[in-house]
């Protein structure tokens, strides 16, 4: 597994594959940050963005090709002594091992940071779980109390419903008895009124009969004016007619209403 170098600029961490800016202090940077940081001026010297070392020499920072061509590989160390080549190779390997070590330290620090963050999150999660459990227990107790109260209220509602039904039955019974009583009273009133009316009619007939017998004593009828008016009355031609007139009922009669006891 080949490990690629990454940009040592803070918060960049971009993978370096083709070209990179490298320094003698064994740091590497991407093209964008290298151009912005390593603008060489005559008046001032350069500083490494990673460690802050001064880069005064011309070859303290260069732009390297990470994927050189075959021609470059065959000519770059040509003519040099083997010890020089080995020294250059050793320095290049040291640069690479330093980058790998720095990357490992960075990854380890990130892992430690993530472990600490995970630990904090676990503690927060534990506290939240405990809080949620306490709230859940409280909710369960509330639900239990509400269920008990609901059953109690439901029982009271059933009792009230039974009482209402009993009251309705009693009201219907009383209403039926009241209607029967009213019908009975109406029949009694009609019977008494009919009896009173018959009694009043009997008394009025008695009074009318008495008045008629007293007034119908006789009817005076004078004789006709004729030549025989001076004659003596004979039984054949009676002077007075004692025949009773046809009885007529008075238009207004007396009504006797006895006082109640």
C-alpha positions in Angstrom: 0.0 0.0 0.0 1.5 3.3 -1.1 1.0 6.3 1.2 0.7 9.6 -0.5 2.1 12.8 1.1 -0.3 15.5 2.1 -0.1 19.2 2.2 1.4 20.3 5.6 -0.4 23.6 5.5 -2.8 24.0 8.4 -6.3 22.8 7.6 -5.4 21.9 4.0 -4.5 18.2 4.1 -4.6 17.9 0.3 -3.1 14.8 -1.2 0.2 15.5 -3.1 0.4 13.4 -6.2 2.0 15.3 -9.1 3.9 18.4 -7.9 4.6 19.9 -4.5 6.7 22.6 -2.8 9.3 21.0 -0.5 11.6 22.6 2.1 14.8 21.7 3.8 12.9 21.4 7.1 11.1 18.3 5.6 7.8 19.9 4.9 5.7 19.7 1.7 2.9 21.9 0.5 0.5 21.9 -2.4 0.9 24.2 -5.4 -1.7 26.7 -4.4 -0.4 27.3 -0.8 3.2 27.1 -2.0 2.7 29.9 -4.5 0.9 32.1 -2.0 3.5 31.5 0.8 6.8 31.2 -1.2 6.9 34.4 -3.2 10.6 35.1 -2.9 11.6 38.7 -2.6 15.1 40.2 -2.3 14.4 42.3 0.7 13.0 39.6 3.0 13.5 35.9 3.5 10.9 33.1 3.5 9.5 31.2 6.5 8.0 27.7 6.6 4.3 27.9 7.2 4.4 24.6 9.2 7.3 25.1 11.6 8.3 28.8 11.1 12.0 28.1 10.1 13.6 30.7 7.9 14.3 29.6 4.3 17.1 31.9 3.2 19.0 29.8 0.7 17.9 29.4 -2.9 17.5 25.7 -2.5 15.8 25.8 0.9 12.5 25.6 -0.9 11.9 24.2 -4.4 9.1 23.0 -6.5 9.5 19.3 -7.0 8.1 16.9 -9.5 6.7 13.9 -7.7 6.3 11.8 -10.8 9.4 12.5 -12.9 9.9 11.1 -16.4 12.3 8.3 -17.2 14.7 10.7 -18.8 14.9 12.8 -15.6 15.4 9.7 -13.5 18.3 8.6 -15.7 20.1 12.0 -15.8 19.4 13.6 -12.4 22.1 11.6 -10.5 24.3 10.8 -13.4 28.0 11.5 -12.9 27.8 11.6 -9.1 29.8 9.5 -6.8 28.1 6.6 -5.1 28.5 8.1 -1.7 26.9 11.3 -2.9 24.1 9.3 -4.5 23.6 7.4 -1.3 23.7 10.6 0.8 21.0 12.1 -1.5 19.0 8.9 -1.3 19.3 8.8 2.5 18.2 12.4 2.8 15.2 11.7 0.4 14.3 8.7 2.5 14.6 10.7 5.7 12.3 13.3 4.2 9.8 10.6 3.3 10.0 8.9 6.7 9.5 12.2 8.4 6.4 12.9 6.3 5.1 9.4 7.2 5.9 9.9 10.8 4.2 13.3 10.9 1.2 11.9 9.1 1.1 9.1 11.7 1.3 11.6 14.6 -1.4 13.6 13.0 -3.6 10.6 12.5 -2.9 9.5 16.1 -3.7 13.0 17.4 -6.9 13.0 15.4 -7.7 9.6 16.7 -7.1 10.8 20.3 -9.2 13.8 19.7 -11.9 11.7 18.2 -11.7 9.3 21.2 -12.0 12.2 23.6 -14.8 13.6 21.6 -16.4 10.1 21.6 -15.9 9.8 25.3 -17.5 13.2 25.9 -20.4 12.2 23.5 -20.8 8.9 25.4 -21.0 10.8 28.7 -23.5 13.2 27.2 -25.4 10.3 25.8 -25.3 8.5 29.2 -26.6 11.6 30.9 -29.3 12.0 28.2 -30.2 8.4 28.5 -30.5 8.7 32.3 -32.5 11.9 31.9 -34.8 10.2 29.3 -35.2 7.2 31.6 -36.2 9.5 34.5 -38.6 11.3 32.2 -39.9 7.9 31.0 -40.5 6.7 34.5 -42.3 10.0 35.4 -44.4 9.6 32.2 -45.2 6.0 33.2 -46.3 7.1 36.7 -48.4 9.9 35.2 -49.9 7.4 32.7 -50.7 5.0 35.5 -52.2 7.7 37.6 -54.2 9.0 34.6 -55.4 5.5 33.9 -56.5 5.0 37.5 -58.3 8.4 37.4 -59.8 7.4 34.1 -61.2 4.2 35.4 -62.5 6.0 38.5 -64.2 8.7 36.4 -65.5 6.0 34.0 -67.0 4.1 37.0 -68.5 7.3 38.3 -69.9 8.0 34.8 -71.5 4.6 34.7 -73.0 5.1 38.1 -74.4 8.5 37.1 -75.7 6.9 33.9 -77.5 4.2 35.9 -78.9 6.8 38.3 -80.1 8.9 35.4 -81.8 5.8 33.8 -83.4 5.1 37.2 -84.6 8.7 37.5 -85.9 8.6 34.0 -87.9 5.4 34.8 -89.2 7.0 37.9 -90.1 10.2 36.0 -91.9 8.1 33.4 -93.8 6.2 36.1 -94.8 9.4 37.8 -95.8 10.9 34.5 -97.9 7.9 33.7 -99.5 8.1 37.2 -100.1 11.8 36.8 -101.8 11.3 33.5 -103.9 8.6 34.9 -104.8 10.9 37.9 -105.7 13.7 35.5 -107.9 11.4 33.4 -109.6 10.1 36.6 -110.2 13.7 37.9 -111.5 14.7 34.5 -114.0 11.8 34.6 -115.1 12.6 38.1 -115.5 16.3 37.3 -117.6 15.4 34.2 -119.7 13.0 36.3 -120.2 15.6 39.1 -121.0 18.3 36.6 -123.6 16.1 34.9 -125.2 15.2 38.3 -125.2 18.8 39.3 -126.8 19.8 36.0 -129.5 17.1 36.3 -130.2 18.3 39.9 -130.4 21.9 38.7 -132.7 20.9 35.9 -135.0 19.1 38.3 -135.1 22.1 40.7 -135.7 24.5 37.8 -138.5 22.3 36.5 -140.0 22.2 39.9 -139.9 26.0 40.1 -141.3 26.3 36.6 -144.1 23.8 37.4 -145.0 25.7 40.6 -145.0 29.0 38.8 -147.1 27.6 36.0 -149.7 26.1 38.4 -150.0 29.4 40.2 -150.3 31.6 37.2 -152.6 29.4 35.1 -155.7 29.7 37.4 -158.1 30.8 34.7 -158.3 32.9 31.6 -160.8 35.7 31.4 -162.6 35.8 28.1 -165.4 38.4 27.6 -168.5 37.5 25.6 -168.9 38.8 22.1 -170.8 42.0 21.5 -174.1 40.9 20.1 -177.8 41.1 20.7 -177.6 38.1 22.9 -175.0 39.6 25.2 -177.7 40.3 27.8 -178.8 36.8 27.8 -178.2 34.6 30.8 -175.2 32.4 30.4 -176.0 28.8 30.0 -173.7 25.8 30.5 -173.5 25.4 26.8 -172.0 28.8 26.4 -169.8 29.4 29.4 -168.7 32.9 30.1 -165.4 32.0 31.4 -162.9 29.5 29.9 -161.1 27.6 32.5 -159.0 25.5 30.2 -155.4 25.6 30.9 -153.2 27.2 28.5 -150.4 25.3 26.8 -147.4 25.3 29.1 -144.4 27.1 27.9 -140.9 26.8 29.4 -139.5 30.0 30.7 -136.6 31.4 28.8 -134.5 31.9 31.9 -134.7 29.3 34.7 -133.2 29.1 38.0 -130.0 26.9 38.5 -129.3 25.6 41.9 -125.6 24.9 42.7 -124.9 23.6 46.2 -121.9 24.9 48.0 -119.0 22.4 48.4 -118.5 21.2 52.0 
